[in-house]
Amino acid sequence: MQGTTMSGLFSRILVAVDGSEPAIIAAAVGARLAREHGGELSLCFCANWKPLIAQFESIGAVVDPTPTIDALKERGRRLLREATAIAARSGVKALARTAAGDPAVTIPELARETASTLIVMGTHDGAGVQRLLVGSTTNAVLRRSCVPVLTVRPGIVLADETRRCFQRILVATDGSDRSAGAVETAVTLAPEDRRELVFCSVAEAGRTSVGEAQAAVERALDHACAHGARAQGRVLAGSPGVVLPEAAQSARADLIVLGAHGCGEAAHDVLGSVAERIVRTAPLPVLIVRTTPAIATRAAARQEGSLV
């Protein structure tokens, strides 16, 4: 992804800051991951001036928008200082930057420009204005980003500080190209980050049979074995958006990993209702990974038995 190996997932972390409670949690999680992995941490605040300028122009530009824009810039600098302080309390020195533009577009672009290996963002499970502001931006970034995106929300439970943040990981797989990135990411993490993997496939009425789900789990287990990863597999029944978070909680997982269509594909803008539901409701962090063409090719070869 973006020219980096999967094992370097936590090497260059970009956290989006907006002053919301989920974003504050994201800053703390990003700092912890950077500290645990010796990674670089960047904090970004994105502000979109264009709608504001357009609004002033629509009324004949009789009011100078500069003071309002300056106030927004100052707010961004204040939020970045606060996030930098959060990182410092974790012993991490963060690079702070302000970017202009629509956050849904600017954050993925900034991740590409800085060769970030992971984006960390907050999301919200509530209703009303805050969910519209926080959730819509995060969902838009999830749909656009080629870089893996880790989402966190209020109420998530993290592992205590005596061990790595992520060690027991639930990975959703259905044997498709879409889930190949999730499987590949999990098995190629450093051993201390994947002490135990739980591969889950869902048998859903009218969509996936128990046999197909079992076959997907077995392929993932074979791949994990080839990488020396400790793993177990489970076939679940029901709606994926419901049973996967439940299984993660039952397994005492630290992280859920989901795959999504790769960049450049016709369907890359469609994240999927299942993934969006899990991101919004899971009681633990969720990592969304895009499947690149190279990963899809390796996955297809494994299914044919020519590559493990």
N, C-alpha and C positions, 0 to 999 in steps of 0.2 A: 504494500500500500504506500503510494506516494514515494516509491523508491526505497522503502525501509523494510527491514525484515520484521516478521511478526514478533520475534523475541524482543524487539526494541519498542514494544508498545508503549512503555512508560518512560521512554528516554527524553521526549520533548512534549510537554503537556501544555495545552492552551486552555485557559479557563475564561469563560465569558462572564463578565460582571455587570449587574444592572441594579444592585441595591436591594433586590428582593430576598426573602428568606431562603428560597431554593438556591439562589446564586451564592449566598453566603456559605451555605453548606457545600456547594460545589468548590468554592475556593479552599475550604478546609480539607476536603477530600483530595483535591488536586495537589495541595501542599503535602499531605501525608504520603501520597503515591510518589511524588518527586523525592521526598526524603528517603523513603524505603528503597528506591531504585537508583538513587544518585542521579535523578533526571533533572532536566531544565524545566523551570516553570515560568510561563508567561501569562499575564493577566491582560484582558482587553475589555475596553468599554467602547461600544459602538453607538453612535448617535446619527440619526438620519436628518440632515438639515433640509432636504429637498421639499418634503411636505410643508414644513414650516415656512420656507421661502415662498412656495406656491400660494400658501394661504395669505401671506402678506401681499403678494402680487395681485391676488384676486380682489383685493379691496383697494386697488389703485396704488399700492406701495406708498401710501401716505405716512406709514409708520415704519421706522427703521427696524428691521429684524435683528440687527447686530447685538443689542443688549440681551435679547432672549437667547440667541445662539451662544453668546459668551457665558450666560448663566448656566446653560446646559453643559458647556465645556467644563465649567468649574465644578458642576455636580459630578461629572465623570472623573475629574481629577481627585475629588474627595472620596468617591467610591473606590477608586484604585488605591488610594492611600490606605483606606480601611482594609481592603483585601490584601494589600502588601503586608500590613501588620498581622493579619491572620496567618499568612505564610511564615512570617518571621517567628511567630510563636511556635511554629513547628520546626524552626531551625533552617528554614529555606529562604534564600534570597530570590525574589521574583522580579522579572522584568515587566514593567507596566507600560501599556501603550493605549492611546486613544485612536479610534478609526472612525472615519465619516462614511455614512452610507446605511442602507437597510441591513440590519443585523443578520437577517436570514441569508443574505448574499455575502456580506462583508466577512462574517466569521469563517465560513468555509474558504473564502479567498485568502484571508489572512493565514489560515492553517496551511494552505498550500504554499504561500509565499515564505513562510517561516519553517517549512519542512516539519511541521508538527506531526507527531505520531498518534496523538490522542487529543480530542476535544472533550472537556468536561463542562456540562451545563446542568442547571437546575430546571426542574419542571414542577408542575402543580397538579394536584388531584382534585382540587375544589371546583367551585362554580363561580360565575360572576366575572368581574373585571380582572381580578388578579390572574385567574386561569387563562383568560383571553390574552392577557399581556405576556405572561410567562410561557404558558403552554404552547401558544401559537408560534412564537419565535423558535422554541426548541424543536417543535415538530417540523417547522420549515427547514431548520438546519439539518435535522435528521434526514429529510428528503433530498437535500442537496449535497451533503458532505461526502466526499470520497474517503475522508479520514475517519477512522472509528470514533464514535461518539458515546461517551459514558454519561448517563443521566442519573441524577439523584433528586430526591424530593423530600419534603419534610416528613418526619416519622420513620425514615429508613433506619435500619439497625446495622451498625458496622462492627467488625471484629474489634476486640479490645487492643490497646496499643502494645500488648506484650508479643504480638505476632503480626505477620503481614496482613494487610487489609483484605486481600483476596487469596484464599487458599482452597476453599471448597467451592467449586464452580458448577452450576447447572448449565448445560449447553443444549439448546433446542435444535433438533435435527429432523429433517424429513427425507433425507437422502437426495435432495435436489441441489442444483447449483447454488440456489439462494442460500442454503444453510452451510455450504462448503466453507465459506469464510469464517463462520462461527466455530466450526470444528477445527479448522486449521489454526485459528488464533489460540484456541484453548490448548491444543496439544503441543504447540511450539512455544508456550510461555516457559519461563525459567522454572525448574522443578520446584523451587520454594513458593512459586505462585500458583501451582496446580498440584498441590499435594493429593487432591482427590477430585476427579471429574465425574459428573453424573450426566450421562447423555440421555435425554428424554425425547421420545417421539410420541405423537398423539394420534391415536386411532379415532377418527371423527366420522360419524355416520354420514354416508354419502360422499365422502371425500377420500379418506385413507383407511385401508383395511388394517386389521391387526397384523397380518403377514407383512404388509409393506412397512408398517411402523417398526416391526421387529427387525426387518432386513436393514433399515436405516440405522438402527441402534447398533447392530452387529458390525456394520461397516465402520461406524465411528469407533467402536471398541477395538477393532483390528488396527485402525490407524493410531489410536492411542498406545496400544501395545507396542507397535513398531517404534514409537518414540519413547518407550520406557515410562509411560505415564500410568499411574494408578487410576483405574476407571471402573465404573459400573454403569449398567444400562437399565432403563425403565421404559415400559410401554404404558402410556396413559390413555384413558378413554374420556371423551367429553369435548368441551370447547377449549381450544388451545389457550385463548386469552384468560380463561378461568383456571384451568388445571395446571398450567405451567407455573404461575406464581404460587399456587397451593403446594405443588411438589417441591419448589425451591424452599419454601418455609418448612415443610416437613423434613427435608433433607438437611436443614440448617445450613443452607448454602450462603456464601458471602456475595455472590454475583450471579446474574443471569446473562448469558451471551446468546444473542439472536443474530441471524443473518438477514441480509437484505440484498435486493438486486444490485448488481455492479454498476458503476458509473459508465455512461456511454450507451447503455442499453435503452431501448425505447421506453421501458417501464421504470426507469430509475427514479422518476419523480413519485412513484407510488410506493410508499413505505409499507402499507398494509394495516388494516384495522386491528389485527391481532397484535402486531408489534406496538402500535400506538396505545392499545389498551394496557398492555403489560408495562410499558414505560410509565403510564399514568397511575397504575394501581399497585405495582409490585412493592413489597415491603423491604426491598433491598435494591442496590444499584443495578442498572441494566446497561449492558454494552451492546450497541448496534454496530455490526461489522458489514461493510460492503464486500461482496465477492468479486474479485478481479478476474479477468479472463484467464490469467495464469492459474489461479486457484481452481477455477471451474474445470480447466483442462486436466489438472492433477486429480481432481475428484472423479472426473469421468474415467480416467485411466485406472484409478483404484477400483472402480466399480466393474471394470472389465477384467480385473485381475492382473493387469500389466504393471501396476505400480502400487506399492504399499505405502 
